[in-house]
Amino acid sequence: MDLFEMDETRTMTREDAAAKLRALADSLAKHNSVEFARDGGRITVAVPDEVNLKVEVELGESNEVEIELTW
């Protein structure tokens, strides 16, 4: 299988970011998958029943909250 990698950064309002996170969470809960669009196409990633959740918080000159799911 070819490696698929997507790294996207964009500026949006806090409310829009929250809506995007809610949509991702809803998709995980309801469909056991998440879908991403790239270059006019879509890719669906199946997510198993158990995952590893990592939450990182970095505070300093710039602040970051990073959420990572692996399996």
DRENMI-519903 format. One record per residue: residue in one letter; x, y, z of N, C-alpha, C in turn. Coordinates in nm, 4 decimals, always signed. Atoms other than C-alpha are relative to their C-alpha. Layout:
+------+----------+----------+----------+----------+----------+----------+----------+----------+----------+
| resn |      n.x |      n.y |      n.z |     ca.x |     ca.y |     ca.z |      c.x |      c.y |      c.z |
+------+----------+----------+----------+----------+----------+----------+----------+----------+----------+
|    a |        X |        Y |        Z |        X |        Y |        Z |        X |        Y |        Z |
...
+------+----------+----------+----------+----------+----------+----------+----------+----------+----------+
This chain:
+------+----------+----------+----------+----------+----------+----------+----------+----------+----------+
| resn |      n.x |      n.y |      n.z |     ca.x |     ca.y |     ca.z |      c.x |      c.y |      c.z |
+------+----------+----------+----------+----------+----------+----------+----------+----------+----------+
|    m |  +0.0841 |  -0.1181 |  +0.0000 |  +0.0000 |  +0.0000 |  +0.0000 |  +0.0879 |  +0.1235 |  +0.0000 |
|    d |  -0.0746 |  -0.1245 |  +0.0049 |  +0.1291 |  +0.3481 |  -0.0855 |  -0.0211 |  +0.0788 |  +0.1280 |
|    l |  +0.0086 |  -0.0852 |  -0.1177 |  +0.2013 |  +0.5862 |  +0.1981 |  -0.0877 |  +0.1197 |  -0.0316 |
|    f |  +0.0844 |  -0.1193 |  +0.0118 |  -0.0662 |  +0.8500 |  +0.2384 |  +0.0334 |  +0.0874 |  +0.1184 |
|    e |  -0.0314 |  -0.0925 |  -0.1078 |  +0.0358 |  +1.1512 |  +0.4378 |  -0.0663 |  +0.1328 |  -0.0299 |
|    m |  +0.0674 |  -0.1283 |  +0.0156 |  -0.1564 |  +1.4697 |  +0.4946 |  +0.0385 |  +0.0861 |  +0.1184 |
|    d |  -0.0373 |  -0.0944 |  -0.1054 |  -0.0350 |  +1.7692 |  +0.6916 |  -0.0548 |  +0.1349 |  -0.0423 |
|    e |  +0.0688 |  -0.1229 |  +0.0399 |  -0.2599 |  +2.0728 |  +0.6780 |  -0.0088 |  +0.0950 |  +0.1186 |
|    t |  +0.0125 |  -0.1035 |  -0.1020 |  -0.2446 |  +2.3942 |  +0.8747 |  -0.0757 |  +0.1163 |  -0.0611 |
|    r |  +0.0687 |  -0.1204 |  +0.0466 |  -0.4908 |  +2.6771 |  +0.8376 |  -0.0537 |  +0.0765 |  +0.1195 |
|    t |  +0.0498 |  -0.0870 |  -0.1050 |  -0.6138 |  +2.9681 |  +1.0418 |  -0.1516 |  +0.0066 |  -0.0091 |
|    m |  +0.1456 |  -0.0074 |  -0.0069 |  -0.9762 |  +2.9675 |  +1.1553 |  -0.0393 |  +0.0490 |  +0.1378 |
|    t |  +0.0457 |  -0.0442 |  -0.1310 |  -1.1870 |  +3.0893 |  +1.4409 |  +0.0004 |  -0.1185 |  +0.0972 |
|    r |  +0.0066 |  +0.1034 |  -0.1031 |  -1.1901 |  +2.8982 |  +1.7684 |  -0.1273 |  -0.0829 |  -0.0160 |
|    e |  +0.1271 |  +0.0692 |  +0.0182 |  -1.5561 |  +2.8129 |  +1.7031 |  +0.0047 |  -0.0943 |  -0.1200 |
|    d |  -0.0130 |  +0.0867 |  +0.1177 |  -1.4760 |  +2.6752 |  +1.3565 |  +0.0894 |  -0.1202 |  +0.0298 |
|    a |  -0.0878 |  +0.1108 |  -0.0386 |  -1.1927 |  +2.4661 |  +1.5012 |  -0.0765 |  -0.1001 |  +0.0865 |
|    a |  +0.0811 |  +0.0878 |  -0.0854 |  -1.4309 |  +2.3287 |  +1.7650 |  -0.0989 |  -0.0801 |  -0.0840 |
|    a |  +0.0949 |  +0.0697 |  +0.0878 |  -1.6856 |  +2.2417 |  +1.4941 |  +0.0705 |  -0.1103 |  -0.0785 |
|    k |  -0.0765 |  +0.1008 |  +0.0743 |  -1.4168 |  +2.0568 |  +1.2957 |  +0.0337 |  -0.1189 |  +0.0908 |
|    l |  -0.0289 |  +0.1072 |  -0.0956 |  -1.3155 |  +1.8601 |  +1.6065 |  -0.1251 |  -0.0807 |  +0.0331 |
|    r |  +0.1260 |  +0.0697 |  -0.0264 |  -1.6823 |  +1.7779 |  +1.6809 |  -0.0367 |  -0.0921 |  -0.1161 |
|    a |  +0.0317 |  +0.0812 |  +0.1182 |  -1.7331 |  +1.6520 |  +1.3245 |  +0.0904 |  -0.1238 |  -0.0051 |
|    l |  -0.0924 |  +0.1125 |  -0.0043 |  -1.4237 |  +1.4321 |  +1.3569 |  -0.0422 |  -0.0998 |  +0.1076 |
|    a |  +0.0439 |  +0.0864 |  -0.1097 |  -1.5440 |  +1.2956 |  +1.6929 |  -0.1297 |  -0.0720 |  -0.0361 |
|    d |  +0.1266 |  +0.0622 |  +0.0406 |  -1.8940 |  +1.2317 |  +1.5559 |  +0.0233 |  -0.1103 |  -0.1022 |
|    s |  -0.0300 |  +0.1007 |  +0.1014 |  -1.7519 |  +1.0446 |  +1.2585 |  +0.0623 |  -0.1234 |  +0.0636 |
|    l |  -0.0606 |  +0.1131 |  -0.0703 |  -1.5382 |  +0.8279 |  +1.4865 |  -0.1051 |  -0.0809 |  +0.0751 |
|    a |  +0.1009 |  +0.0664 |  -0.0824 |  -1.8345 |  +0.7490 |  +1.7114 |  -0.1065 |  -0.0707 |  -0.0830 |
|    k |  +0.1124 |  +0.0526 |  +0.0775 |  -2.0959 |  +0.6868 |  +1.4423 |  +0.0405 |  -0.0931 |  -0.1130 |
|    h |  -0.0354 |  +0.0721 |  +0.1224 |  -1.9060 |  +0.5486 |  +1.1444 |  +0.1252 |  -0.0861 |  +0.0130 |
|    n |  -0.1242 |  +0.0757 |  -0.0211 |  -1.5906 |  +0.3933 |  +1.2941 |  +0.1059 |  +0.0330 |  -0.1046 |
|    s |  -0.0970 |  -0.0435 |  +0.1000 |  -1.3958 |  +0.5914 |  +1.0373 |  +0.0017 |  +0.1521 |  -0.0048 |
|    v |  -0.0070 |  -0.1436 |  +0.0265 |  -1.2857 |  +0.9391 |  +0.9387 |  +0.0322 |  +0.0179 |  -0.1475 |
|    e |  -0.0185 |  -0.0251 |  +0.1429 |  -1.2810 |  +1.0909 |  +0.5925 |  +0.0738 |  +0.1313 |  -0.0188 |
|    f |  -0.0780 |  -0.1187 |  +0.0314 |  -1.0358 |  +1.3407 |  +0.4466 |  -0.0046 |  +0.0247 |  -0.1501 |
|    a |  -0.0005 |  -0.0375 |  +0.1415 |  -1.0367 |  +1.5295 |  +0.1169 |  +0.1371 |  +0.0553 |  -0.0357 |
|    r |  -0.1283 |  -0.0515 |  +0.0483 |  -0.7240 |  +1.5989 |  -0.0871 |  +0.0047 |  -0.0115 |  -0.1513 |
|    d |  -0.0177 |  -0.0010 |  +0.1456 |  -0.6583 |  +1.6941 |  -0.4480 |  -0.1250 |  -0.0470 |  -0.0746 |
|    g |  +0.1245 |  +0.0347 |  +0.0666 |  -1.0242 |  +1.6555 |  -0.5425 |  -0.0513 |  -0.1395 |  +0.0298 |
|    g |  +0.0442 |  +0.1350 |  -0.0352 |  -1.0459 |  +1.3039 |  -0.3983 |  -0.0239 |  -0.0113 |  +0.1493 |
|    r |  +0.0275 |  +0.0252 |  -0.1418 |  -1.1494 |  +1.1538 |  -0.0666 |  +0.0641 |  -0.1312 |  +0.0411 |
|    i |  -0.0529 |  +0.1237 |  -0.0564 |  -0.9888 |  +0.8953 |  +0.1549 |  -0.0712 |  -0.0252 |  +0.1321 |
|    t |  +0.0662 |  +0.0398 |  -0.1239 |  -1.1675 |  +0.7063 |  +0.4320 |  +0.0962 |  -0.0878 |  +0.0780 |
|    v |  -0.0898 |  +0.0746 |  -0.0871 |  -0.9624 |  +0.5780 |  +0.7243 |  -0.0838 |  -0.0765 |  +0.1021 |
|    a |  +0.0707 |  +0.0832 |  -0.0975 |  -1.1131 |  +0.2863 |  +0.9172 |  +0.0744 |  +0.0065 |  +0.1329 |
|    v |  -0.0588 |  -0.0104 |  -0.1333 |  -1.0541 |  +0.3160 |  +1.2914 |  -0.0521 |  -0.1166 |  +0.0840 |
|    p |  +0.0435 |  +0.1154 |  -0.0788 |  -1.0586 |  +0.0072 |  +1.5150 |  -0.0706 |  +0.0411 |  +0.1292 |
|    d |  +0.0731 |  -0.0258 |  -0.1240 |  -1.2581 |  -0.0238 |  +1.8363 |  +0.0889 |  +0.0566 |  +0.1105 |
|    e |  -0.0919 |  -0.0518 |  -0.1009 |  -0.9500 |  +0.0477 |  +2.0512 |  +0.1131 |  +0.0759 |  -0.0662 |
|    v |  -0.1080 |  -0.0850 |  +0.0502 |  -0.6996 |  +0.3258 |  +1.9883 |  +0.0818 |  +0.0508 |  +0.1179 |
|    n |  -0.0821 |  -0.0674 |  -0.0989 |  -0.4178 |  +0.4950 |  +2.1760 |  -0.0217 |  +0.1496 |  -0.0179 |
|    l |  +0.0234 |  -0.1443 |  +0.0033 |  -0.4964 |  +0.8573 |  +2.2619 |  +0.1125 |  +0.0691 |  +0.0747 |
|    k |  -0.1081 |  -0.0770 |  -0.0604 |  -0.2118 |  +1.0980 |  +2.3312 |  -0.0384 |  +0.1477 |  -0.0066 |
|    v |  +0.0291 |  -0.1429 |  -0.0054 |  -0.2718 |  +1.4559 |  +2.4422 |  +0.1243 |  +0.0695 |  +0.0533 |
|    e |  -0.1181 |  -0.0760 |  -0.0380 |  +0.0202 |  +1.6983 |  +2.4580 |  -0.0369 |  +0.1476 |  +0.0110 |
|    v |  +0.0225 |  -0.1432 |  -0.0171 |  +0.0091 |  +2.0544 |  +2.5888 |  +0.1359 |  +0.0657 |  +0.0168 |
|    e |  -0.1240 |  -0.0766 |  -0.0104 |  +0.2952 |  +2.2980 |  +2.5351 |  -0.0360 |  +0.1470 |  +0.0169 |
|    l |  +0.0233 |  -0.1416 |  -0.0278 |  +0.2848 |  +2.6463 |  +2.6880 |  +0.1337 |  +0.0718 |  +0.0034 |
|    g |  -0.1236 |  -0.0775 |  +0.0057 |  +0.5473 |  +2.9094 |  +2.6221 |  -0.0233 |  +0.1238 |  -0.0847 |
|    e |  +0.0161 |  -0.1152 |  +0.0899 |  +0.6055 |  +3.1792 |  +2.3610 |  -0.1185 |  -0.0211 |  -0.0934 |
|    s |  +0.1211 |  +0.0370 |  +0.0731 |  +0.3488 |  +2.9979 |  +2.1497 |  -0.0580 |  -0.1222 |  +0.0702 |
|    n |  +0.0681 |  +0.1078 |  -0.0720 |  +0.0936 |  +2.7517 |  +2.2836 |  -0.0531 |  -0.1030 |  -0.0979 |
|    e |  +0.0429 |  +0.1084 |  +0.0878 |  -0.0084 |  +2.4160 |  +2.1447 |  -0.0699 |  -0.1080 |  +0.0796 |
|    v |  +0.0664 |  +0.1200 |  -0.0502 |  -0.2530 |  +2.1370 |  +2.2198 |  +0.0001 |  -0.0972 |  -0.1172 |
|    e |  -0.0109 |  +0.0991 |  +0.1066 |  -0.1794 |  +1.8270 |  +2.0152 |  -0.0740 |  -0.1261 |  +0.0431 |
|    i |  +0.0784 |  +0.1200 |  -0.0279 |  -0.4189 |  +1.5314 |  +1.9986 |  +0.0369 |  -0.1024 |  -0.1071 |
|    e |  -0.0470 |  +0.1026 |  +0.0930 |  -0.2974 |  +1.2089 |  +1.8432 |  -0.0684 |  -0.1327 |  +0.0293 |
|    l |  +0.0569 |  +0.1347 |  -0.0103 |  -0.4766 |  +0.8793 |  +1.7799 |  +0.0889 |  -0.0940 |  -0.0799 |
|    t |  -0.0783 |  +0.1018 |  +0.0723 |  -0.2719 |  +0.5723 |  +1.6881 |  -0.0605 |  -0.1354 |  +0.0288 |
|    w |  +0.0415 |  +0.1382 |  -0.0195 |  -0.3454 |  +0.2041 |  +1.6473 |  +0.0899 |  -0.0901 |  -0.0793 |
+------+----------+----------+----------+----------+----------+----------+----------+----------+----------+
